[in-house]
């Protein structure tokens, strides 16, 4: 395991031992993201980041709806919904169902990603 992934694991668990988003499956998906994006997502999932998470989730959903425009895409919609699911109980149950589906149908998504070799 690399130093970056060790630091990310420590940051994600924090001092209270809580995982990002409170769901171990979501935590595994976040760890598969590139380090910079994973750190951002981990920060947004912290309970203290609610004031940033709600506007970010809303803007991502709007960007997903406007996916016909350049740069914006449909990928923004599920990401925005996942962020808002931390604060909206109705979305939290839907997120749990999606994570259940991923666990059943795509278990390789929850496996640790292979270390990336940067030889540039």
Residue pairs with C-beta under 8 A, 6 or more apart in sequence:
1 115
2 115
4 35
5 31
5 35
5 115
8 31
8 35
8 38
8 39
8 42
9 31
11 39
11 42
12 19
12 20
12 27
12 30
12 31
12 42
13 19
14 46
19 26
19 27
20 26
20 27
20 30
20 41
20 42
20 45
20 46
21 27
21 30
21 45
21 86
23 95
23 96
23 99
25 99
25 102
25 103
25 110
26 45
26 82
26 95
26 99
28 110
28 111
28 112
29 102
29 109
29 110
30 38
30 41
30 42
30 45
31 38
31 112
31 113
32 38
32 109
32 112
32 113
33 41
43 49
43 52
44 52
44 53
44 56
44 83
45 53
45 83
45 86
50 86
50 87
53 83
53 84
53 86
53 87
54 83
54 84
54 87
56 80
56 83
57 80
57 81
57 82
57 83
57 84
58 80
58 84
59 80
60 76
60 77
60 79
60 80
60 83
61 76
61 77
61 80
61 81
61 84
62 80
63 72
63 73
63 76
63 77
63 80
64 72
64 73
64 74
64 75
64 76
64 77
64 78
64 79
64 80
65 77
66 72
67 73
67 74
67 76
67 77
81 91
81 94
81 95
82 95
84 91
85 91
85 92
85 94
85 95
86 92
102 109
102 110
103 110
